[in-house]
Amino acid sequence: MKIYKALLIILTALFSVHLSAQNNIAPVLKIEKPNLEAIKAATYDSSSPYYYPRLIKEFMRPDTLMKLDKFRHLYYGYMFQEDYNPYRPKAVKGSVPDPAENPSLTRAECDSVISLCEKALDDNPFDLANMMRLISALHLKGKNNLANTWQYKLNYILMTIASSGTGLDEDNAWYVVAPQHEYVLLTAMGHKAVNHLFYAPYYEYIQIDKTDSAGTEGYYFNIKTILEEYYRKYPEEK
């Protein structure tokens, strides 16, 4: 799939940075655990370049001007916004056809997919599954510039997650704002999830179908904020 090939190139480059860091070679991309309190403060500060209302408008513009620092504040700052709900109902009812799996869709069907995906992203800008469907549909329609713009945004969101740690242990777990993002990231890396385990107090370990070149059998994700939000909304589940 074209989308995953593009993501794999990005993430392969990123993980070469992990390897370089382990060998004391200066990395080109900093692996940094997100300082969530600092991100929260910056996204609430109207004088900050990371003020969230401006940041989300910048993200939704059809351009590729945002860089990783803003994507980090955009992605992790989303957890502190009033409408954040990692388990929110889908804005689009039913399944949206995936053009990447059905490239024979008619132009009218592509138009429908584009409309549905845009509706989904207006409701949840981090609906990565529909973002990927949108990219594929735009390519099929020949709207390659717009498709490439969305591809850029998707690449940087996944780079944001991947640069939040190494995923190799609990102390270096990757941070996600939605459980589905764990699987999108692993798929983009060329892995298939075969099992997931929960480790108290707030870690998920996703086992993959085959070990990578370093012998890694799975990856850790930090879901602390997701769990806090879930229990806030559903206290009876504690």
Phi, psi and omega in degrees: 000135186302318182298311183293328176297318179296318180293322181296322177298314180299312186285330174298317177298320181294318183285341170292333175293318177303314181296318179299320181296322179293334181261016177062028173264134184301121181285151177274344179227126185283127173272117191216123175295130184293132174274093190294325179293319178294320178295317178301312181299317182293322182283345176268345187272113183293345178267357183273147174293349181256012178305125195297316179304322177286323183296317181291326175295320178296319179298321184281350176292146182279062177216178182236044185270336182291142178246182192298323181299320178288324177295324178296317179289324178297309186291307183281335176292338179301330182294344183252009179270153187301325184267010180293126176206103183295347180242028184296146176297150180290139178288333180254117180282144180081181183268145176260126179304142180260108181298333180294331180264348181220074184290359179268011177302142177287167178299321179295320178293322176297319178300320179295316179299315180301315180297315181294319180292321177296322176297316180298319182285332173296324180280320182220100184294350180247030172279085190291329179297314179286335174296319179291322176297320178299315180301314181296317181295320179296321177297317180297329178279355181082010179269066190290326179297315179291321177299317180294328177295315178292325177298319177301314181297317179297315178304314184288329175296315180289327173295324177300312179297310185294333180272004179276355179175197175252341183077004188273343177203176184297319181295336182241029182296150175282142179263132177230155178259354178210141183301326182297335183292335176302315185284326176297316180298312182295322177296319179296333178278356180092016181252158172240128179285133180244343179194153174225143182234144177256131175241122178299148003272340187200046179237142170245137177245119181256117176278141182252162188290336180211145179290149177273187185296338179267002180083015180287130182258350181182177184224150181260143177231138176268116183241030183304308183293325177299314180294318179300317180292321179297312181289334175293321181277330182230069185299337180292345182275353181294000000 
